[in-house]
Each structure stands twice: as C-alpha cells, then as structure tokens.
Amino acid sequence: MIIQPTDFTPLVHKTRELLCETFHCDFFYRYTDHDEIATNSYLFEMALFLHTRYKLFDNKIGPIVRMCNAQRGVSSPNDVARQVEFAIRDHVKQALKLLAPASTSAQPSCHVLPELSGDLSMYEDDLPSARSAQHQHDELVNEELRRWKNDTSSLRESSPGSQRAESVLKFWSRNSSRYQLLSQLVRMVFAVPSSSAQIERGFSLSGNTTTPKWSSISAANLDMTAFLKGNADIVDVAQCAKIPATEAALHLPIAFMAALGIGIFRGNK
C-alpha cells in the first residue's frame, strides 16, 4: 500500500513539516547558516571526502546542500554550496598542516657564544628557513589533494570471490605510500569515537512494533511508522485537535476508499 503525497491528510502534512524542521535544526543547518558554515568542524564531511565513492562534492554532498537551501528559500543555493565546499576543503588542509614534518624553527636551538657568532654567520644562508619548509609542505598537501581528486581507484574485494568490499582503512593502508599525508589524516578522522547504541535500540523497537505489519505496509510507510514510534515528541497524535464529524471525509486517505459496483464507499456505517 503506497499513499501518494497528494493523498496526505492535514495531519500528515503537519508531521512532514515538523520532521523537516527537526532534521534541519539537528543537522542540516550546517549547510544553510552562514555562522555555522564558518565554525562547523565538518568531521562527517571530511570522512566522506576520504571515501572513494563520496569524495566528489558536486556528486554527493553538493546536491543535498543546494536542496536544503532551496527549501529554506535561499535565493542563491549554488553560492552557499560553494561556501560549504570551500569550508570542508579548508578543514582538510588545516588538518593536513598538523601532519607537517617538524621544521627547523621547532627544533631546539643551540646557544651560540658571542665570540663565535661572527664565524658562524657565513653558514646562515645554508640553513633552510621555516618559511621554505612550510611552503614545501603546502605544495605536498596541494599535490596529494589534486591526485586524490582525480584518482579513479575503488575499494577492492575483502577477499577473492567474497563480493564484499574492503574497509576504507584497508584501502588507505594499501595506498599509504602513494598518499603519505592523507593516509595519516584518515587515522585522525576515523579515530573519533562513535556509538550505535541509540540506533540499535531503535531497530529493536521498530522490529517489535512493525514486524506483524510487513505484508501490508510499504517500506516507506514502515520506516515512517518506526521513526514516529521512537520520536513521539515530534508529533503526538493524542494532542491533535478533534476532527469534527462533518470534516471526517476530508481526512480519509483515498487508499481507504474502495470502489464497489458504481458507487464508492468510504467505510461509513
């Protein structure tokens, strides 16, 4: 049973609006709010950037950013998408700078006696400056990012004939010699702890609630039912205004209408 959007009741329309606003406030505002774009860590997007399938912004994240801004009535969603793309790229570069090799300025300096300073001055031009070291590192960062953007490599099978892709960490382990900095960045980004305890509880609740209905409810409606069951604070049907008897027919989806002979019955007694 699939209910078309045109058949939604006012309650369903309101539920969709509340869900959209909740999702935006909890996550997607990072793609629309200018202050959030400037300060967000974009750790999740950095992890996607380091995946072979999701690394291209315009193919994956870009359309989502533009859709979010279009829904909020932003006049130039493409411009905002470019800001988000630059912010993610800047965070990647800043993280890669943490992996810079120690420069001469960071090395402990030896105390030079005044009487020897004149004799050592002739060797000052041979010492690499911190600026040149940083410049070389920036060139290495840009070079790896260019190669990664154009790299067409994909995940291999975890074992011959298994038809199961290897993990992202395994991929970067194999390519650590090709990407010295990015392979280190992967270990930093994916080392951030995460837990699936909350979603696992949701799966258990969904299974106990909806398993008997699998044969009669579409997958989309099943997912929505499970989500609303676990997030009752978004919309509480018990708190909705009572529908007058004269308007009951307006709230009955067409899916509950059955054609019989030449008439249409709505299930009224």
Residue pairs with C-beta under 8 A, 6 or more apart in sequence:
1 216
1 217
1 218
1 221
1 255
2 218
2 220
2 221
3 221
3 253
3 255
4 254
7 253
7 254
7 255
8 16
8 253
9 250
9 251
9 252
9 253
10 251
11 235
11 237
11 240
11 251
14 235
15 228
15 234
15 235
18 234
18 235
19 227
19 234
19 235
20 71
22 231
22 234
24 32
24 68
24 72
28 64
28 68
29 36
30 36
30 37
30 40
30 42
30 84
31 37
31 64
31 65
31 68
31 69
31 80
31 84
32 68
32 69
32 72
32 74
32 80
34 83
37 80
37 83
37 84
37 87
38 87
40 87
41 91
42 87
42 88
42 91
43 189
43 192
45 61
45 88
46 88
46 91
46 92
46 95
46 185
46 189
47 189
47 190
48 54
48 55
48 60
48 61
49 55
49 57
49 88
49 92
50 168
50 172
50 182
50 185
50 186
50 189
50 190
51 168
52 151
52 153
52 154
52 155
52 168
52 171
53 60
53 154
53 155
54 60
54 61
55 148
55 149
56 149
57 85
57 88
61 84
61 85
61 88
62 81
62 85
65 77
65 80
65 81
65 84
66 77
66 78
66 80
66 81
67 77
68 77
69 77
69 80
69 81
70 77
74 80
89 145
92 145
92 185
93 141
93 145
95 185
95 188
95 189
96 141
96 144
96 181
96 182
96 185
97 137
97 141
98 188
99 181
99 184
99 185
100 133
100 134
100 137
101 133
101 137
103 130
103 133
103 134
104 127
104 128
104 129
104 130
104 133
105 130
112 120
140 180
140 181
141 181
144 179
144 180
144 181
144 182
145 182
147 178
147 179
148 179
148 182
153 171
153 175
155 165
155 166
155 168
155 171
156 165
156 166
156 171
156 174
157 163
157 164
157 165
157 166
158 164
158 165
158 166
158 167
158 170
168 186
168 190
169 186
169 187
169 190
172 179
172 182
172 183
172 186
173 183
175 183
176 183
202 226
202 230
205 226
205 229
205 230
206 226
206 229
206 230
209 225
209 226
209 229
210 217
210 222
210 225
210 226
210 229
213 222
213 225
214 222
217 225
228 234
228 235
243 251
249 266
252 266
252 267
256 266
256 267
257 264
257 265
257 266
258 264
258 265
258 267
